[in-house]
Amino acid sequence: MNSCEYVTYITALACSIAKNRSAEELALLGSVFNQLGDTLSTISAREDLCSSEKEPDSSNESHD
């Protein structure tokens, strides 16, 4: 799936979710999905940080 197809799919999904929902429900759903995205990004960043701390840094090794 190329980028434009992906964006079109997400837009169609948003329109489908929004159908027959009140403004208040849409605001809540938007907040929930924003928090979900932020939390997933935080988890991913922490896992990347922890895995990079476990890998030995070859730039600090001495070359005797």
C-alpha positions as CSV (number, residue, x, y, z in Angstrom):
1,M,0.0,0.0,0.0
2,N,1.5,3.4,-1.0
3,S,1.3,6.5,1.2
4,C,-1.7,8.0,-0.6
5,E,-3.7,4.8,-0.3
6,Y,-2.8,4.6,3.4
7,V,-4.0,8.1,4.0
8,T,-7.2,7.4,2.1
9,Y,-7.8,4.3,4.1
10,I,-7.4,6.2,7.4
11,T,-9.7,9.0,6.2
12,A,-12.4,6.5,5.3
13,L,-12.0,4.8,8.7
14,A,-12.3,8.1,10.5
15,C,-15.5,9.0,8.4
16,S,-16.9,5.6,9.3
17,I,-16.2,6.0,13.0
18,A,-17.6,9.5,13.0
19,K,-20.9,8.5,11.4
20,N,-23.9,9.1,13.7
21,R,-21.7,10.3,16.6
22,S,-22.3,13.5,18.5
23,A,-19.6,16.3,18.7
24,E,-18.9,15.3,22.3
25,E,-18.4,11.6,21.3
26,L,-16.1,12.6,18.5
27,A,-14.1,14.9,20.9
28,L,-13.7,12.0,23.3
29,L,-12.8,9.5,20.6
30,G,-10.2,12.0,19.2
31,S,-8.7,12.3,22.7
32,V,-8.6,8.6,23.2
33,F,-6.9,7.9,19.9
34,N,-4.4,10.7,20.5
35,Q,-3.5,9.3,23.9
36,L,-3.2,5.8,22.4
37,G,-0.8,7.1,19.7
38,D,1.2,9.0,22.3
39,T,1.4,6.0,24.6
40,L,2.5,3.7,21.8
41,S,5.2,6.2,20.8
42,T,6.4,6.4,24.4
43,I,6.6,2.6,24.7
44,S,8.5,2.4,21.4
45,A,11.0,5.1,22.4
46,R,11.6,3.5,25.8
47,E,12.2,0.1,24.2
48,D,14.6,1.7,21.7
49,L,16.5,3.5,24.5
50,C,16.7,0.3,26.6
51,S,17.9,-1.8,23.7
52,S,20.6,0.7,22.8
53,E,21.8,0.8,26.4
54,K,22.3,-3.0,26.3
55,E,24.4,-2.9,23.1
56,P,28.1,-2.3,23.6
57,D,29.3,1.0,22.2
58,S,32.1,0.2,19.8
59,S,33.3,3.8,19.7
60,N,34.5,3.6,23.3
61,E,36.6,0.4,22.8
62,S,40.3,0.9,22.8
63,H,42.2,-0.3,19.8
64,D,45.5,-1.6,21.2
